[in-house]
Amino acid sequence: MKSKKIISGLLALTFVLGGAAIPGTVVDNSVVASAAEVLTYGDYEYTINGGTAEITKYTGTDEVVEIPGEINGAAVTSIGEKAFVDCETLFEVTIPDGVVNLDSHAFHNCYRLIKVSMPDSVETLGRDVFSYCRALKSVTLSKNLKSLSYRAFYGCNELADIQLPSAIKTIDDEAFRSCSNMENIDLPEGLESIGKDAFRECAKLSAITIPDSVTYLGSFAFLNCSALADVKLSVNLTEICISTFQNCKSLESIVIPEGVTKLDYGAFYSAENLKRISLPESLKTISLRCFSGCKKLEELTIPASVESIDKNAFGTVNVINCYNGSVAEKVALANGINIKVIDAKDKTEYPDLKSAQFDSKYHQFRINWTKVEGAQQYGIAVNLAGKWKVQAYTDANTTTFTSPKLKSGSKYDMAICAKVNGKWETTDFTKRAFTIAVK
């Protein structure tokens, strides 16, 4: 009751002031913001804006449709949002010359649509423009398209091949996701960016060349591309993002170009037939599960440039080829992964580790080191309670040591020293130390 009295009072005040409480500018804005009138032309609903027409809805049931280029003297320049959405009868559509824009979801879920002819006047595609057109086999794209929109062809199961125009700069996220029959696509030189999930679940895609103009390749870009066997990467990439090649089960080898600094989480996770991978000297970071599930990747060479490696990056990799004193050497030894030291010399000033092997059945390890000129004896020292103690010895001709059976999971800080001229050589002793994990 009280609120009704207040409202009545305000209305009375407005009438007394002759409407002065409502400024004229508000009235003007309401006129400007009014929606365009929806008109009808045959099977089409449309609006007029700036003298040109936008088709907003198709109400017909024809199987083959040629969209008019002009309606009552107004050029058709846009196919509006959801104009043909869920059109069950549509098999083929021709978009007229002069159309500049296909708005979001314009042909979404036209699940019988087989063929689309697009004029070169088209410059922009809205999101999901042809998503879930499951029968779509043939698309002629405008030569003036610069971007393939978000989910543009998502779920177009029958789309086996598509010719991209040379003007394309961007393939947006999920643009070709779940195009399960796509076998081939040529990416034009000049393309700059490939979004997340762009080719995810393109199960028949067997080869891809990323042109050198591409500087960004998004996460999950080729996830679950199970037939992908041949990949050439752009030399201008700086990162292989999260799960980019996860579950690419046909991929056997790949070269990571110089300039890449990071392999992100799960980059090659479960690429189970990957046997060879070449890593660049620019590489700094190898992330969690990068090579987990790569069952046939028995040997991996890690450049000395790498500064950070997650302890769970390697999965079942059997041997790490690494450099003396490198992060890769330390991580491998600390996680029970066999190593071979690339830059090991025959003779050195003090013993350098050359290799390490681990036996998970008997919980033992074997290490091999470089010879030292004039060495009379070698000692395997272990840090126990903060003090270094020699726990085993070998003669001057033996540069290999096999541990006794130890407890699985235990870790030891170790170093190898040499006795020269009756004295144990301990130069940079703690820097030369390494941690061994028993499998």
C-alpha positions as CSV (number, residue, x, y, z in Angstrom):
1,M,0.0,0.0,0.0
2,K,2.8,2.4,0.9
3,S,4.6,1.7,-2.4
4,K,1.4,2.4,-4.4
5,K,1.1,5.8,-2.8
6,I,4.7,6.7,-3.7
7,I,4.2,5.7,-7.3
8,S,0.9,7.7,-7.5
9,G,2.7,10.7,-6.1
10,L,5.5,10.4,-8.7
11,L,3.0,10.2,-11.5
12,A,1.1,13.2,-10.3
13,L,4.4,15.2,-10.1
14,T,5.2,14.2,-13.7
15,F,1.8,15.5,-14.9
16,V,2.3,18.7,-13.0
17,L,5.7,19.3,-14.6
18,G,4.2,18.6,-18.0
19,G,6.5,15.6,-18.6
20,A,9.7,17.5,-17.9
21,A,10.9,14.5,-15.8
22,I,11.5,12.6,-19.1
23,P,14.3,14.3,-21.2
24,G,13.9,14.5,-25.0
25,T,17.2,12.6,-25.5
26,V,15.7,9.5,-24.0
27,V,12.8,9.6,-26.5
28,D,15.4,10.0,-29.4
29,N,17.4,7.0,-28.3
30,S,14.3,4.8,-28.1
31,V,13.6,5.6,-31.7
32,V,17.1,4.9,-32.9
33,A,17.2,1.6,-31.0
34,S,13.9,0.3,-32.5
35,A,14.2,-3.1,-34.3
36,A,14.1,-3.2,-38.1
37,E,10.8,-4.3,-39.5
38,V,10.7,-8.0,-40.6
39,L,9.3,-8.3,-44.1
40,T,8.3,-11.3,-46.3
41,Y,9.4,-12.2,-49.8
42,G,8.3,-15.7,-50.9
43,D,9.9,-18.2,-48.6
44,Y,12.2,-15.6,-47.0
45,E,11.9,-13.2,-44.1
46,Y,14.2,-10.3,-44.3
47,T,15.1,-6.9,-42.9
48,I,16.3,-3.7,-44.6
49,N,19.2,-1.8,-43.1
50,G,21.1,1.0,-44.8
51,G,19.4,0.2,-48.1
52,T,20.5,-3.5,-48.2
53,A,18.7,-6.7,-47.2
54,E,19.5,-9.3,-44.6
55,I,17.7,-12.6,-44.9
56,T,16.7,-13.6,-41.4
57,K,14.7,-16.8,-42.0
58,Y,14.0,-19.3,-44.7
59,T,10.6,-20.9,-44.4
60,G,10.5,-23.1,-47.5
61,T,11.1,-26.8,-48.0
62,D,13.0,-26.9,-51.3
63,E,15.9,-29.3,-51.6
64,V,17.9,-27.0,-53.9
65,V,17.9,-23.4,-53.0
66,E,19.4,-20.4,-54.9
67,I,19.2,-17.5,-52.5
68,P,18.0,-14.3,-54.3
69,G,20.7,-11.6,-54.8
70,E,18.1,-8.8,-54.7
71,I,14.7,-8.4,-52.9
72,N,12.4,-5.6,-54.1
73,G,15.3,-3.5,-55.3
74,A,17.5,-4.1,-52.2
75,A,20.8,-6.0,-52.6
76,V,21.1,-9.0,-50.3
77,T,24.4,-8.6,-48.4
78,S,23.9,-10.8,-45.3
79,I,22.5,-14.2,-44.4
80,G,21.4,-13.6,-40.8
81,E,21.8,-15.6,-37.6
82,K,20.1,-19.0,-37.7
83,A,18.5,-18.1,-41.1
84,F,18.5,-21.7,-42.3
85,V,19.1,-23.4,-39.0
86,D,17.7,-27.0,-38.8
87,C,16.5,-26.9,-42.4
88,E,15.7,-30.6,-42.8
89,T,15.0,-30.7,-46.6
90,L,18.0,-28.6,-47.8
91,F,20.5,-30.6,-50.0
92,E,22.2,-27.8,-52.0
93,V,22.5,-24.0,-51.5
94,T,23.9,-21.3,-53.7
95,I,24.7,-18.0,-52.0
96,P,24.4,-15.0,-54.4
97,D,27.3,-12.7,-55.4
98,G,27.1,-9.6,-53.2
99,V,26.6,-11.4,-49.9
100,V,29.3,-10.2,-47.6
101,N,28.5,-11.9,-44.3
102,L,27.1,-15.3,-43.2
103,D,26.1,-14.8,-39.6
104,S,26.4,-17.3,-36.7
105,H,24.5,-20.6,-37.0
106,A,23.3,-19.5,-40.5
107,F,23.2,-23.2,-41.7
108,H,23.7,-25.0,-38.4
109,N,22.4,-28.5,-38.3
110,C,21.2,-28.7,-41.9
111,Y,22.0,-32.3,-41.6
112,R,21.1,-33.3,-45.2
113,L,23.0,-30.4,-46.8
114,I,25.6,-31.8,-49.3
115,K,26.8,-28.9,-51.3
116,V,27.5,-25.1,-50.7
117,S,28.5,-22.6,-53.3
118,M,29.9,-19.4,-51.8
119,P,30.7,-16.3,-53.9
120,D,34.0,-14.4,-53.5
121,S,32.1,-11.4,-52.1
122,V,31.8,-13.2,-48.7
123,E,34.3,-11.8,-46.2
124,T,33.1,-13.0,-42.8
125,L,31.7,-16.2,-41.4
126,G,29.9,-16.3,-38.0
127,R,30.5,-19.0,-35.4
128,D,28.9,-22.4,-36.1
129,V,28.0,-21.3,-39.6
130,F,28.0,-24.9,-41.0
131,S,28.4,-26.9,-37.8
132,Y,26.7,-30.3,-37.7
133,C,26.0,-30.3,-41.4
134,R,26.8,-34.0,-41.2
135,A,26.3,-34.8,-44.9
136,L,28.3,-31.8,-46.3
137,K,30.8,-33.0,-48.9
138,S,31.5,-30.0,-51.1
139,V,32.2,-26.4,-50.1
140,T,33.4,-23.7,-52.4
141,L,34.9,-21.0,-50.1
142,S,35.2,-17.3,-50.9
143,K,38.7,-16.3,-52.1
144,N,38.4,-13.2,-49.8
145,L,37.9,-15.0,-46.5
146,K,40.6,-14.1,-44.0
147,S,39.3,-16.2,-41.1
148,L,37.5,-19.5,-40.6
149,S,35.3,-18.9,-37.6
150,Y,34.9,-20.7,-34.3
151,R,33.3,-24.2,-35.0
152,A,32.7,-23.2,-38.6
153,F,32.6,-26.9,-39.8
154,Y,32.4,-28.7,-36.5
155,G,30.9,-32.1,-36.9
156,C,30.8,-32.1,-40.7
157,N,31.4,-35.9,-40.8
158,E,31.4,-36.3,-44.6
159,L,33.7,-33.4,-45.4
160,A,36.7,-35.3,-46.8
161,D,38.6,-32.4,-48.5
162,I,38.4,-28.7,-48.6
163,Q,40.3,-26.0,-50.5
164,L,41.3,-23.1,-48.3
165,P,41.7,-19.7,-50.0
166,S,45.2,-18.1,-50.0
167,A,43.8,-15.0,-48.1
168,I,43.1,-17.1,-44.9
169,K,45.1,-15.8,-41.9
170,T,43.3,-17.6,-39.0
171,I,41.7,-20.9,-38.5
172,D,39.7,-20.4,-35.3
173,D,39.1,-22.8,-32.4
174,E,37.4,-26.1,-33.3
175,A,36.9,-25.0,-36.9
176,F,37.2,-28.5,-38.3
177,R,36.7,-30.5,-35.1
178,S,35.1,-33.9,-35.5
179,C,35.3,-33.8,-39.3
180,S,35.8,-37.5,-39.0
181,N,36.2,-38.3,-42.7
182,M,38.6,-35.4,-43.5
183,E,41.6,-37.0,-45.3
184,N,43.4,-34.1,-46.7
185,I,43.7,-30.3,-46.2
186,D,46.3,-28.0,-47.7
187,L,47.1,-25.0,-45.4
188,P,48.1,-22.0,-47.4
189,E,51.3,-20.0,-47.0
190,G,50.3,-16.8,-45.2
191,L,48.2,-18.6,-42.6
192,E,49.3,-17.2,-39.2
193,S,47.3,-19.0,-36.5
194,I,45.6,-22.4,-35.9
195,G,43.3,-22.3,-32.9
196,K,42.6,-24.8,-30.1
197,D,41.0,-28.1,-31.1
198,A,41.1,-26.9,-34.7
199,F,41.4,-30.5,-36.2
200,R,40.6,-32.5,-33.1
201,E,39.1,-35.9,-33.8
202,C,39.8,-35.7,-37.6
203,A,40.3,-39.4,-37.4
204,K,41.2,-40.0,-41.1
205,L,43.6,-37.0,-41.5
206,S,46.9,-38.7,-42.4
207,A,49.3,-35.8,-43.2
208,I,49.6,-32.1,-42.4
209,T,52.1,-29.5,-43.3
210,I,52.0,-26.4,-41.1
211,P,53.4,-23.5,-43.3
212,D,56.3,-21.4,-42.0
213,S,54.0,-18.4,-41.7
214,V,52.2,-20.0,-38.8
215,T,53.3,-18.6,-35.4
216,Y,50.7,-20.2,-33.2
217,L,49.4,-23.8,-33.0
218,G,46.7,-24.2,-30.3
219,S,46.3,-26.8,-27.6
220,F,44.6,-30.0,-28.6
221,A,44.9,-29.0,-32.3
222,F,45.4,-32.6,-33.5
223,L,44.1,-34.5,-30.4
224,N,42.8,-38.0,-31.4
225,C,43.9,-37.7,-35.0
226,S,44.6,-41.4,-35.0
227,A,45.7,-41.7,-38.7
228,L,48.1,-38.7,-38.6
229,A,51.5,-40.1,-39.6
230,D,53.2,-37.3,-41.4
231,V,53.7,-33.9,-39.7
232,K,55.9,-31.0,-40.8
233,L,55.9,-28.1,-38.4
234,S,56.4,-24.3,-39.0
235,V,59.9,-23.1,-38.3
236,N,58.3,-20.0,-36.5
237,L,56.6,-21.9,-33.7
238,T,57.9,-21.2,-30.2
239,E,55.8,-23.8,-28.3
240,I,54.1,-27.1,-28.7
241,C,51.0,-26.5,-26.6
242,I,48.9,-28.8,-24.3
243,S,48.0,-32.2,-25.8
244,T,48.6,-30.9,-29.4
245,F,49.4,-34.4,-30.6
246,Q,47.8,-36.5,-27.9
247,N,46.6,-39.9,-29.1
248,C,48.1,-39.5,-32.5
249,K,48.6,-43.3,-32.7
250,S,50.0,-43.4,-36.2
251,L,52.8,-40.8,-35.7
252,E,56.2,-42.5,-35.8
253,S,58.6,-39.6,-36.1
254,I,58.6,-35.8,-35.9
255,V,61.1,-33.0,-36.0
256,I,60.6,-30.1,-33.5
257,P,62.0,-27.0,-35.3
258,E,64.7,-24.7,-33.9
259,G,63.0,-21.9,-32.0
260,V,60.6,-24.0,-30.0
261,T,61.3,-23.4,-26.3
262,K,58.6,-25.4,-24.6
263,L,56.8,-28.7,-24.9
264,D,53.7,-28.3,-22.8
265,Y,51.6,-30.7,-20.8
266,G,50.9,-34.0,-22.7
267,A,52.1,-32.6,-26.0
268,F,52.7,-36.2,-27.3
269,Y,50.7,-38.1,-24.6
270,S,49.8,-41.6,-25.8
271,A,51.3,-41.2,-29.3
272,E,52.0,-44.9,-28.8
273,N,53.9,-45.5,-32.0
274,L,56.2,-42.5,-31.8
275,K,59.8,-43.9,-32.2
276,R,61.9,-40.9,-33.1
277,I,61.7,-37.2,-32.1
278,S,64.3,-34.6,-32.8
279,L,64.5,-31.8,-30.2
280,P,66.0,-28.4,-30.9
281,E,68.9,-26.6,-29.1
282,S,66.4,-23.8,-28.3
283,L,64.3,-26.1,-26.1
284,K,64.0,-24.9,-22.4
285,T,61.1,-26.8,-20.9
286,I,59.6,-30.3,-21.1
287,S,56.4,-30.5,-19.1
288,L,54.3,-33.1,-17.3
289,R,53.3,-36.2,-19.3
290,C,54.9,-34.8,-22.4
291,F,55.9,-38.3,-23.6
292,S,53.8,-40.5,-21.3
293,G,52.3,-43.4,-23.1
294,C,54.8,-43.2,-26.0
295,K,55.4,-47.0,-25.7
296,K,57.8,-47.3,-28.6
297,L,59.9,-44.2,-27.8
298,E,62.8,-46.2,-26.4
299,E,65.5,-43.5,-26.7
300,L,65.4,-39.7,-26.4
301,T,68.1,-37.2,-26.9
302,I,67.7,-34.1,-24.7
303,P,69.8,-31.0,-25.6
304,A,71.9,-29.2,-23.0
305,S,69.7,-26.1,-23.4
306,V,66.8,-27.7,-21.4
307,E,66.4,-26.0,-18.0
308,S,63.3,-27.6,-16.7
309,I,61.9,-31.1,-17.0
310,D,58.9,-32.5,-15.0
311,K,59.9,-35.7,-13.3
312,N,56.9,-37.4,-15.0
313,A,57.6,-36.2,-18.5
314,F,59.0,-39.3,-20.0
315,G,56.6,-42.2,-19.3
316,T,58.2,-45.4,-20.5
317,V,61.2,-43.9,-22.3
318,N,64.0,-46.4,-21.8
319,V,67.1,-44.4,-22.4
320,I,67.8,-40.6,-22.2
321,N,70.8,-39.4,-24.2
322,C,72.0,-36.3,-22.3
323,Y,74.9,-34.0,-21.6
324,N,77.3,-34.2,-18.7
325,G,75.9,-32.3,-15.7
326,S,72.7,-31.3,-17.6
327,V,69.2,-31.1,-16.1
328,A,68.2,-34.1,-18.2
329,E,71.0,-36.2,-16.7
330,K,69.9,-35.2,-13.1
331,V,66.2,-35.8,-13.8
332,A,66.7,-39.1,-15.5
333,L,69.0,-40.5,-12.7
334,A,66.6,-39.3,-10.0
335,N,63.8,-41.2,-11.7
336,G,65.5,-44.4,-12.5
337,I,65.8,-43.8,-16.3
338,N,68.8,-45.2,-18.1
339,I,71.2,-42.6,-19.5
340,K,74.0,-42.2,-22.0
341,V,76.1,-39.1,-21.7
342,I,76.6,-37.7,-25.2
343,D,79.8,-35.6,-24.5
344,A,81.6,-38.2,-22.4
345,K,85.3,-38.4,-23.2
346,D,87.6,-41.4,-23.0
347,K,89.8,-39.7,-20.3
348,T,89.0,-36.8,-18.1
349,E,90.5,-34.8,-15.1
350,Y,88.0,-36.5,-12.8
351,P,85.4,-39.3,-13.3
352,D,82.4,-38.2,-15.3
353,L,79.3,-40.3,-15.5
354,K,79.0,-41.9,-19.0
355,S,75.9,-44.0,-18.5
356,A,73.5,-45.5,-16.0
357,Q,71.1,-48.5,-16.3
358,F,68.4,-49.6,-13.9
359,D,67.0,-53.1,-13.2
360,S,63.4,-52.9,-11.9
361,K,63.3,-56.7,-11.3
362,Y,66.3,-56.9,-9.0
363,H,66.2,-53.3,-7.8
364,Q,69.8,-52.6,-8.9
365,F,71.6,-50.0,-10.9
366,R,74.9,-50.0,-12.9
367,I,76.9,-46.9,-13.6
368,N,79.8,-46.4,-16.0
369,W,82.3,-43.5,-15.9
370,T,85.2,-41.9,-17.8
371,K,88.8,-42.9,-17.1
372,V,91.1,-40.6,-15.2
373,E,94.8,-40.3,-16.3
374,G,97.0,-41.9,-13.6
375,A,94.1,-43.2,-11.5
376,Q,95.2,-46.0,-9.1
377,Q,91.7,-46.7,-7.9
378,Y,88.1,-45.5,-8.1
379,G,85.6,-44.9,-5.2
380,I,81.8,-44.7,-5.2
381,A,81.0,-42.2,-2.5
382,V,77.5,-41.9,-0.9
383,N,76.2,-39.0,1.2
384,L,75.0,-40.5,4.4
385,A,73.5,-38.1,7.0
386,G,75.3,-35.2,5.5
387,K,78.7,-36.8,5.2
388,W,80.4,-38.3,2.2
389,K,81.7,-41.8,2.6
390,V,83.2,-44.2,0.1
391,Q,81.0,-47.3,0.0
392,A,82.6,-49.3,-2.8
393,Y,85.9,-49.4,-4.7
394,T,87.1,-50.6,-8.1
395,D,90.6,-51.0,-9.5
396,A,92.2,-48.6,-12.0
397,N,91.0,-50.7,-15.0
398,T,87.4,-51.0,-13.9
399,T,85.1,-48.0,-14.7
400,T,81.8,-49.8,-14.0
401,F,79.9,-50.5,-10.7
402,T,76.8,-52.6,-10.1
403,S,75.0,-52.0,-6.9
404,P,73.8,-54.8,-4.6
405,K,70.0,-55.4,-4.4
406,L,68.4,-52.3,-2.8
407,K,65.0,-51.2,-1.7
408,S,62.7,-50.0,-4.5
409,G,62.0,-46.3,-4.4
410,S,65.1,-45.4,-2.3
411,K,67.3,-42.6,-3.4
412,Y,71.0,-42.0,-3.0
413,D,73.2,-38.9,-3.5
414,M,76.4,-40.2,-5.0
415,A,79.7,-39.2,-6.6
416,I,82.6,-41.0,-8.2
417,C,86.1,-40.1,-7.2
418,A,89.6,-41.2,-8.3
419,K,92.8,-41.9,-6.3
420,V,95.8,-40.2,-8.1
421,N,99.3,-40.2,-6.6
422,G,98.0,-41.7,-3.4
423,K,95.3,-39.0,-2.9
424,W,91.6,-39.0,-3.5
425,E,90.7,-36.3,-6.0
426,T,87.7,-34.2,-4.8
427,T,87.7,-31.2,-7.1
428,D,84.1,-29.8,-7.3
429,F,83.0,-32.9,-5.6
430,T,79.5,-31.8,-4.6
431,K,78.9,-30.2,-8.1
432,R,79.7,-33.6,-9.6
433,A,77.3,-35.4,-7.4
434,F,74.1,-37.0,-8.7
435,T,71.0,-38.6,-7.2
436,I,70.1,-42.2,-8.1
437,A,66.6,-43.6,-7.7
438,V,66.2,-47.3,-7.3
439,K,63.5,-48.9,-9.4
